[in-house]
């Protein structure tokens, strides 16, 4: 953290912004753009070049409490609006996000590094949750209960929880915010959000658009700064009724422990370690395409990434050869360049972890078929890599992998691969490639995961309940269940005698 707050030398790519007001370097609290009293700030850099993109205000625990107070004050009026009125504001927010799509994508690529085409896709994805919950706001209905008591009428209502703390990661800085915030706002809750300090600009730009859409002061607050200071204060404050977090299982456990004394509602999307299982009856070209898409999106920095690829032995050698050829066609470079598939990793820690996992796999007998080291594009770039014959005791088969490294291993029987795929604490998503309809249903039932993709990669979206089992999370995001997570059930029993 820096003890001074100064605007950096302009990153040359920022000249491409059509709306310069979307580049915000102050936090957004109670309808005002604000810095800390000590004028502390932190640097946001472009992972592709290391250049400074912005210096962003770092708030402290005192200001976090002020933001929670603002959200608490704003809650009665926000919950008191007709659902149709909240819906109109959310719909306006959606329209503004779509109109600013190019600028939002540029900011995302500058702070996160992903290829611009992926950033554009994420803005569409982020906007879809705002659009979806603009409609769902109008459908949060009460229900009647058939009375078991004489002269009594019974009703069950869903009422908003109150202030919701939202904590979002750096790999999807726009979509993870809207998936949480739009649901809570539609339910009638108010928001205190903390984006990752590595990628705060996307959240601040969304706050700017939310203000333009008519979100009242205090309803949507974005607090930038040190996570331990801001998130720790959210967890301690009893006025925050729920914590919604996307990130590592380790940090999720910490947030759960810190929230326990105030009995908060928890909605958590945590780590993943997805298996991709390719059976011998699969179409080989389709299987390779699915493997590339499931492994290398967001440069492999995705909780949905296929980390363990199991291929039935009858087609194993042919699959590995075809997979290696496809990986070698992936283009690595600055996400702002044309036709880039693989951008930089987020930070040096991520690169070192990938290096450690690759070295460990090779030490356990794996073969590197392509890649295997840092890329010449820059210090945070890693070559798209394929490791074959990876043993189950290798680190990469036991730990979440956040990088462009695919680990492939053979299997023989359906029963064997189910046991190996389920032998993990994680349970977010699993992928299956098979043309056998009966096997598709059997595997869908047998795999201990919250989501199962069969013969495809893209399965997420606003209408579906996104989430995992075991150590991969609590609750669901998206769909009507994502809205219900931010409500309490209230039972009314009326005497009608």
C-alpha positions as CSV (number, residue, x, y, z in Angstrom):
1,X,0.0,0.0,0.0
2,X,1.2,3.5,-0.7
3,X,0.6,6.3,1.7
4,X,-0.1,8.8,-1.1
5,X,-2.9,8.9,-3.6
6,X,-1.7,9.9,-7.0
7,X,-3.0,9.3,-10.5
8,X,-0.4,7.1,-12.5
9,X,1.1,7.9,-15.8
10,X,-1.6,7.0,-18.3
11,X,-1.5,3.4,-19.6
12,X,-1.5,3.9,-23.4
13,X,-4.4,1.4,-23.9
14,X,-6.7,3.6,-21.8
15,X,-6.9,6.0,-24.7
16,X,-9.2,3.4,-26.2
17,X,-11.9,4.1,-23.6
18,X,-14.9,5.8,-25.1
19,X,-16.2,6.7,-21.6
20,X,-13.3,7.8,-19.3
21,X,-15.6,8.1,-16.3
22,X,-15.7,4.3,-16.2
23,X,-12.1,4.3,-15.0
24,X,-12.7,4.9,-11.3
25,X,-9.9,4.9,-8.7
26,X,-12.0,5.8,-5.6
27,X,-14.2,3.4,-3.6
28,X,-18.0,3.8,-3.8
29,X,-19.7,4.3,-0.5
30,X,-23.2,5.7,0.3
31,X,-23.5,7.2,-3.2
32,X,-20.1,8.9,-3.0
33,X,-16.7,8.2,-4.5
34,X,-14.3,8.2,-1.6
35,X,-10.7,7.6,-0.6
36,X,-9.3,6.7,2.8
37,X,-8.6,9.5,5.3
38,X,-4.9,8.6,5.1
39,X,-5.1,8.8,1.3
40,X,-3.6,5.2,1.0
41,X,-3.8,3.5,-2.3
42,X,-2.6,0.4,-4.1
43,X,-1.4,-0.2,-7.6
44,X,-3.3,-2.1,-10.3
45,X,-1.0,-3.4,-13.0
46,X,-1.4,-5.0,-16.4
47,X,-0.2,-8.6,-16.0
48,X,0.8,-8.8,-19.6
49,X,3.3,-5.9,-19.4
50,X,3.6,-4.9,-15.8
51,X,2.5,-1.3,-16.6
52,X,0.5,0.6,-14.1
53,X,-3.2,0.9,-15.0
54,X,-4.4,2.8,-11.9
55,X,-3.9,3.6,-8.3
56,X,-7.0,2.7,-6.3
57,X,-8.1,3.9,-2.9
58,X,-7.4,1.5,0.0
59,X,-10.2,1.8,2.7
60,X,-9.8,0.8,6.3
61,X,-12.0,-1.0,8.9
62,X,-13.5,2.3,10.0
63,X,-14.7,3.1,6.5
64,X,-15.9,-0.4,6.1
65,X,-18.1,0.1,9.1
66,X,-19.4,3.4,7.6
67,X,-20.3,1.5,4.4
68,X,-22.2,-1.1,6.4
69,X,-24.0,1.6,8.2
70,X,-25.0,3.2,4.9
71,X,-26.3,-0.1,3.6
72,X,-28.2,-0.6,6.8
73,X,-29.9,2.8,6.5
74,X,-30.7,2.2,2.8
75,X,-32.2,-1.2,3.4
76,X,-35.7,-0.3,4.6
77,X,-36.5,2.0,1.7
78,X,-35.0,-0.5,-0.9
79,X,-36.9,-3.5,0.5
80,X,-40.0,-1.3,0.6
81,X,-40.0,-0.6,-3.1
82,X,-42.4,-2.6,-5.2
83,X,-40.6,-5.5,-6.9
84,X,-41.5,-3.9,-10.2
85,X,-39.6,-0.7,-9.2
86,X,-36.4,-2.7,-8.3
87,X,-36.8,-4.5,-11.6
88,X,-36.8,-1.3,-13.6
89,X,-33.6,-0.1,-12.0
90,X,-31.9,-3.5,-12.6
91,X,-33.1,-3.5,-16.2
92,X,-31.6,0.0,-16.7
93,X,-28.3,-1.3,-15.2
94,X,-28.3,-4.2,-17.7
95,X,-28.9,-1.8,-20.6
96,X,-26.0,0.4,-19.5
97,X,-23.7,-2.6,-19.1
98,X,-24.4,-3.7,-22.6
99,X,-23.9,-0.2,-24.0
100,X,-20.5,0.0,-22.3
101,X,-19.5,-3.5,-23.2
102,X,-16.3,-2.5,-25.2
103,X,-15.0,-0.2,-22.4
104,X,-15.7,-2.8,-19.7
105,X,-14.0,-5.5,-21.6
106,X,-10.9,-3.3,-22.2
107,X,-10.7,-2.5,-18.5
108,X,-11.0,-6.2,-17.6
109,X,-8.2,-7.2,-20.0
110,X,-5.9,-4.5,-18.7
111,X,-6.3,-5.5,-15.1
112,X,-6.8,-9.3,-15.5
113,X,-4.9,-10.1,-18.7
114,X,-7.5,-12.5,-20.3
115,X,-7.8,-12.2,-24.1
116,X,-10.2,-9.4,-25.1
117,X,-12.6,-11.8,-26.8
118,X,-12.9,-13.6,-23.4
119,X,-13.5,-10.3,-21.6
120,X,-16.2,-9.4,-24.1
121,X,-17.8,-12.8,-23.4
122,X,-17.6,-12.2,-19.7
123,X,-19.4,-8.8,-19.9
124,X,-22.3,-10.5,-21.8
125,X,-22.3,-13.2,-19.1
126,X,-22.2,-10.6,-16.3
127,X,-25.0,-8.6,-17.8
128,X,-27.2,-11.7,-18.2
129,X,-27.5,-12.1,-14.4
130,X,-28.7,-8.5,-14.1
131,X,-31.3,-9.1,-16.8
132,X,-32.4,-12.4,-15.3
133,X,-32.8,-11.1,-11.8
134,X,-34.6,-8.0,-13.1
135,X,-37.3,-10.4,-14.1
136,X,-37.0,-12.7,-11.1
137,X,-37.6,-9.7,-8.8
138,X,-41.2,-9.7,-9.8
139,X,-41.7,-13.5,-9.1
140,X,-40.7,-13.8,-5.5
141,X,-44.1,-14.9,-4.4
142,X,-45.7,-15.8,-1.1
143,X,-47.3,-19.2,-0.8
144,X,-50.3,-20.4,1.0
145,X,-50.3,-23.5,3.3
146,X,-53.2,-25.8,3.7
147,X,-54.2,-25.3,7.4
148,X,-54.0,-28.1,9.9
149,X,-55.7,-25.9,12.5
150,X,-59.4,-24.9,12.7
151,X,-60.2,-21.3,12.0
152,X,-56.7,-20.5,10.8
153,X,-55.3,-19.3,7.5
154,X,-51.6,-19.8,6.9
155,X,-49.1,-18.0,4.6
156,X,-45.4,-18.2,4.0
157,X,-43.5,-15.1,2.8
158,X,-40.0,-14.6,1.5
159,X,-38.4,-11.5,3.0
160,X,-35.0,-10.0,2.2
161,X,-32.2,-10.8,4.7
162,X,-30.8,-7.3,4.9
163,X,-27.2,-6.2,4.2
164,X,-25.2,-8.8,2.2
165,X,-21.4,-8.9,2.1
166,X,-20.1,-9.8,-1.3
167,X,-16.5,-10.9,-1.9
168,X,-15.3,-11.6,-5.5
169,X,-12.2,-13.1,-7.1
170,X,-9.8,-11.8,-9.7
171,X,-10.5,-14.4,-12.5
172,X,-14.0,-13.3,-13.3
173,X,-14.2,-9.7,-11.8
174,X,-17.5,-8.7,-13.5
175,X,-19.6,-11.8,-13.7
176,X,-18.9,-13.0,-10.1
177,X,-20.1,-9.6,-8.8
178,X,-23.3,-9.4,-10.8
179,X,-24.2,-13.0,-10.2
180,X,-24.2,-12.3,-6.5
181,X,-25.3,-8.7,-6.3
182,X,-28.1,-8.8,-8.8
183,X,-29.8,-11.7,-7.0
184,X,-29.5,-9.9,-3.6
185,X,-30.6,-6.6,-5.0
186,X,-33.6,-8.2,-6.7
187,X,-34.6,-9.9,-3.3
188,X,-34.5,-6.4,-1.7
189,X,-31.2,-6.6,0.1
190,X,-28.4,-4.0,0.1
191,X,-24.8,-4.7,-0.8
192,X,-21.3,-4.1,0.6
193,X,-18.9,-5.6,-2.0
194,X,-15.2,-6.2,-1.8
195,X,-13.5,-7.0,-5.2
196,X,-10.1,-8.5,-5.4
197,X,-7.4,-5.9,-5.0
198,X,-5.8,-7.3,-8.2
199,X,-8.9,-6.5,-10.3
200,X,-11.0,-3.8,-8.7
201,X,-11.6,-1.7,-11.8
202,X,-14.3,-3.9,-13.2
203,X,-16.4,-3.6,-10.0
204,X,-15.9,0.2,-9.7
205,X,-17.0,0.6,-13.4
206,X,-20.1,-1.5,-12.6
207,X,-20.8,0.8,-9.6
208,X,-20.6,3.8,-11.8
209,X,-23.1,2.3,-14.2
210,X,-25.3,1.2,-11.2
211,X,-25.4,4.8,-10.0
212,X,-26.4,6.0,-13.5
213,X,-29.1,3.3,-13.5
214,X,-30.7,4.8,-10.4
215,X,-29.4,2.5,-7.5
216,X,-30.1,4.7,-4.5
217,X,-27.2,5.8,-2.2
218,X,-26.2,3.1,0.2
219,X,-27.8,0.3,-1.8
220,X,-24.7,-0.8,-3.6
221,X,-21.3,-0.1,-2.1
222,X,-17.9,-1.2,-3.4
223,X,-15.0,-1.2,-0.9
224,X,-11.5,-1.4,-2.2
225,X,-8.4,-2.2,-0.2
226,X,-6.9,-5.0,1.8
227,X,-9.1,-8.1,2.1
228,X,-8.2,-9.0,5.6
229,X,-9.2,-5.6,6.8
230,X,-12.4,-5.1,4.9
231,X,-13.7,-8.7,4.7
232,X,-12.8,-9.3,8.3
233,X,-14.8,-6.3,9.4
234,X,-17.8,-7.6,7.3
235,X,-17.7,-11.0,9.0
236,X,-17.6,-9.4,12.5
237,X,-20.5,-7.0,12.0
238,X,-23.8,-8.5,13.0
239,X,-25.6,-6.0,10.7
240,X,-24.2,-8.0,7.7
241,X,-26.7,-10.8,7.5
242,X,-25.1,-12.9,4.7
243,X,-21.7,-13.4,3.2
244,X,-21.4,-14.4,-0.5
245,X,-17.9,-15.5,-1.5
246,X,-16.2,-16.9,-4.6
247,X,-12.6,-18.0,-4.1
248,X,-10.4,-20.7,-2.6
249,X,-11.7,-23.3,-0.2
250,X,-9.0,-22.2,2.3
251,X,-10.3,-18.6,2.4
252,X,-13.9,-19.9,2.4
253,X,-13.2,-21.8,5.6
254,X,-11.7,-18.7,7.1
255,X,-14.7,-16.5,6.2
256,X,-17.1,-19.2,7.6
257,X,-15.2,-19.3,10.9
258,X,-15.2,-15.5,11.2
259,X,-18.9,-15.3,10.4
260,X,-19.9,-18.0,12.9
261,X,-20.3,-15.8,15.9
262,X,-22.9,-13.7,14.1
263,X,-24.6,-16.7,12.5
264,X,-24.6,-15.3,8.9
265,X,-26.1,-16.9,5.9
266,X,-23.3,-18.3,3.8
267,X,-23.3,-18.6,0.0
268,X,-19.9,-19.9,-1.2
269,X,-18.5,-21.0,-4.6
270,X,-15.1,-22.5,-3.7
271,X,-12.4,-24.5,-5.3
272,X,-12.7,-27.0,-8.0
273,X,-10.7,-29.9,-9.3
274,X,-12.8,-31.1,-12.3
275,X,-12.3,-34.4,-13.9
276,X,-12.8,-34.8,-17.7
277,X,-13.6,-38.4,-18.6
278,X,-13.2,-39.5,-22.3
279,X,-14.6,-43.0,-23.1
280,X,-13.4,-45.1,-26.1
281,X,-16.7,-44.6,-27.9
282,X,-16.3,-40.8,-28.0
283,X,-15.8,-38.9,-31.2
284,X,-12.1,-38.2,-31.0
285,X,-12.2,-34.7,-32.7
286,X,-15.1,-33.7,-30.4
287,X,-13.3,-35.0,-27.4
288,X,-10.2,-33.0,-28.2
289,X,-12.2,-29.8,-28.8
290,X,-14.0,-30.3,-25.5
291,X,-10.7,-30.9,-23.7
292,X,-9.1,-27.7,-25.1
293,X,-12.1,-25.6,-24.2
294,X,-12.5,-27.1,-20.8
295,X,-8.8,-26.7,-19.9
296,X,-7.5,-23.6,-21.5
297,X,-10.3,-20.9,-21.1
298,X,-9.1,-18.0,-19.0
299,X,-5.6,-19.4,-19.5
300,X,-6.6,-22.3,-17.2
301,X,-7.4,-19.9,-14.3
302,X,-10.9,-21.1,-13.8
303,X,-12.5,-23.1,-11.0
304,X,-14.4,-25.0,-13.8
305,X,-11.2,-26.0,-15.6
306,X,-10.7,-29.6,-16.4
307,X,-7.7,-30.4,-14.1
308,X,-7.7,-34.2,-14.4
309,X,-8.3,-35.7,-17.9
310,X,-9.0,-39.4,-17.8
311,X,-8.9,-41.2,-21.2
312,X,-9.9,-44.8,-21.8
313,X,-6.9,-46.9,-22.7
314,X,-8.2,-48.0,-26.1
315,X,-7.9,-44.5,-27.5
316,X,-5.4,-43.0,-25.1
317,X,-2.4,-42.7,-27.5
318,X,-4.4,-41.3,-30.3
319,X,-6.1,-38.8,-28.0
320,X,-2.8,-37.6,-26.5
321,X,-1.3,-37.1,-30.0
322,X,-4.3,-35.2,-31.3
323,X,-4.6,-33.1,-28.1
324,X,-0.9,-32.1,-28.3
325,X,-1.3,-31.0,-31.9
326,X,-4.3,-28.8,-30.9
327,X,-2.5,-27.3,-27.9
328,X,0.4,-26.3,-30.2
329,X,-1.9,-24.2,-32.3
330,X,-3.0,-22.0,-29.3
331,X,-1.7,-18.5,-29.5
332,X,-0.1,-16.9,-26.4
333,X,0.4,-13.2,-25.9
334,X,-1.0,-9.9,-24.7
335,X,-4.8,-10.1,-24.4
336,X,-5.2,-6.9,-26.4
337,X,-3.6,-8.4,-29.5
338,X,-5.7,-10.1,-32.1
339,X,-6.5,-13.8,-32.1
340,X,-4.9,-14.5,-28.7
341,X,-6.0,-17.7,-26.9
342,X,-3.7,-17.7,-23.8
343,X,-3.0,-14.6,-21.8
344,X,-0.7,-14.1,-18.8
345,X,-1.2,-15.6,-15.4
346,X,-2.4,-13.2,-12.8
347,X,0.8,-13.1,-10.6
348,X,4.2,-14.6,-10.0
349,X,2.7,-16.9,-7.3
350,X,0.5,-18.6,-9.9
351,X,3.4,-19.1,-12.3
352,X,5.6,-20.7,-9.6
353,X,2.8,-23.0,-8.5
354,X,2.4,-24.2,-12.1
355,X,6.1,-24.8,-12.3
356,X,6.1,-26.7,-9.1
357,X,3.2,-28.9,-10.3
358,X,4.8,-29.6,-13.7
359,X,8.2,-30.5,-12.0
360,X,6.5,-32.8,-9.5
361,X,4.5,-34.6,-12.3
362,X,7.6,-35.2,-14.3
363,X,9.4,-36.5,-11.2
364,X,6.5,-39.0,-10.7
365,X,7.0,-40.3,-14.3
366,X,4.9,-38.1,-16.4
367,X,5.9,-37.2,-20.0
368,X,5.7,-33.6,-21.3
369,X,4.3,-33.8,-24.8
370,X,4.4,-30.1,-25.5
371,X,5.2,-26.9,-23.6
372,X,6.5,-27.3,-20.1
373,X,8.0,-23.9,-19.3
374,X,7.6,-20.1,-19.2
375,X,6.7,-18.4,-22.4
376,X,8.8,-15.8,-24.1
377,X,5.9,-13.3,-24.2
378,X,6.7,-12.1,-20.7
379,X,7.4,-13.1,-17.1
380,X,3.8,-14.1,-16.2
381,X,3.2,-16.1,-19.3
382,X,3.4,-19.9,-19.3
383,X,3.4,-22.2,-22.3
384,X,0.3,-24.2,-23.0
385,X,1.4,-27.6,-21.7
386,X,0.4,-31.2,-22.0
387,X,1.5,-33.8,-19.5
388,X,0.8,-37.5,-20.3
389,X,0.9,-40.6,-18.0
390,X,0.3,-38.4,-14.9
391,X,0.0,-40.6,-11.8
392,X,-2.7,-40.1,-9.2
393,X,-0.1,-39.2,-6.5
394,X,1.2,-36.2,-8.5
395,X,0.4,-32.8,-7.0
396,X,-1.4,-31.7,-10.2
397,X,-3.9,-34.6,-9.7
398,X,-4.5,-33.6,-6.1
399,X,-4.4,-29.8,-6.1
400,X,-6.4,-27.2,-8.0
401,X,-4.5,-26.1,-11.1
402,X,-4.7,-22.4,-12.1
403,X,-2.7,-22.4,-15.3
404,X,-2.5,-23.7,-18.9
405,X,-1.4,-27.2,-18.0
406,X,-3.4,-30.3,-19.0
407,X,-2.7,-33.5,-17.1
408,X,-3.8,-36.7,-18.9
409,X,-3.9,-40.3,-17.5
410,X,-5.4,-43.6,-18.9
411,X,-8.1,-45.7,-17.3
412,X,-9.7,-49.0,-18.1
413,X,-13.2,-49.4,-16.7
414,X,-16.1,-47.2,-15.8
415,X,-16.0,-48.3,-12.2
416,X,-12.3,-47.5,-11.9
417,X,-12.6,-44.0,-13.3
418,X,-15.6,-43.1,-11.2
419,X,-13.7,-44.1,-8.0
420,X,-10.6,-42.1,-9.2
421,X,-12.7,-39.0,-10.2
422,X,-14.6,-39.0,-6.9
423,X,-11.4,-39.3,-4.8
424,X,-11.1,-35.6,-4.0
425,X,-12.4,-33.2,-1.4
426,X,-13.8,-31.0,-4.3
427,X,-17.1,-31.5,-6.1
428,X,-17.8,-28.5,-8.4
429,X,-18.1,-29.8,-12.0
430,X,-17.3,-33.0,-13.9
431,X,-17.1,-33.5,-17.7
432,X,-18.0,-36.7,-19.6
433,X,-17.5,-37.5,-23.2
434,X,-19.3,-40.6,-24.4
435,X,-21.8,-41.5,-27.1
436,X,-23.4,-44.2,-24.9
437,X,-26.7,-42.9,-23.6
438,X,-27.0,-45.4,-20.7
439,X,-23.4,-44.5,-19.6
440,X,-24.2,-40.8,-19.8
441,X,-27.0,-41.3,-17.2
442,X,-25.0,-43.7,-15.0
443,X,-22.0,-41.4,-14.9
444,X,-24.2,-38.4,-14.2
445,X,-25.6,-40.2,-11.2
446,X,-22.3,-41.7,-10.0
447,X,-20.1,-38.6,-10.1
448,X,-20.1,-36.7,-6.8
449,X,-20.3,-33.2,-8.3
450,X,-22.8,-30.4,-8.2
451,X,-22.8,-30.0,-11.9
452,X,-22.1,-32.6,-14.7
453,X,-21.4,-31.6,-18.3
454,X,-22.0,-34.3,-20.9
455,X,-20.5,-33.9,-24.4
456,X,-20.1,-30.2,-23.9
457,X,-18.3,-27.5,-22.0
458,X,-20.5,-24.5,-21.7
459,X,-23.2,-25.2,-19.2
460,X,-23.4,-22.1,-17.0
461,X,-25.8,-19.2,-17.3
462,X,-28.3,-17.1,-15.3
463,X,-31.1,-19.7,-15.3
464,X,-29.1,-22.6,-13.8
465,X,-28.2,-23.2,-10.1
466,X,-24.4,-22.9,-10.1
467,X,-22.5,-24.6,-7.3
468,X,-20.7,-27.6,-5.9
469,X,-20.8,-30.2,-3.1
470,X,-18.2,-31.3,-0.5
471,X,-15.5,-28.7,-0.1
472,X,-16.5,-26.8,-3.3
473,X,-19.2,-24.7,-1.8
474,X,-22.4,-24.0,0.1
475,X,-25.6,-23.0,-1.7
476,X,-26.2,-22.1,-5.3
477,X,-25.9,-19.0,-7.4
478,X,-28.0,-18.2,-10.5
479,X,-31.6,-19.4,-11.1
480,X,-34.4,-18.7,-8.7
481,X,-32.4,-20.5,-6.0
482,X,-29.8,-17.8,-6.2
483,X,-32.4,-15.2,-5.3
484,X,-34.0,-17.3,-2.5
485,X,-30.6,-17.6,-0.9
486,X,-30.8,-14.0,0.2
487,X,-34.3,-14.3,1.7
488,X,-35.7,-15.6,5.0
489,X,-39.0,-17.6,5.1
490,X,-41.6,-16.0,7.4
491,X,-44.6,-18.0,8.4
492,X,-47.9,-16.1,9.2
493,X,-50.8,-17.8,10.9
494,X,-54.1,-15.7,11.0
495,X,-57.0,-16.5,13.2
496,X,-60.1,-16.2,11.0
497,X,-62.7,-17.3,13.6
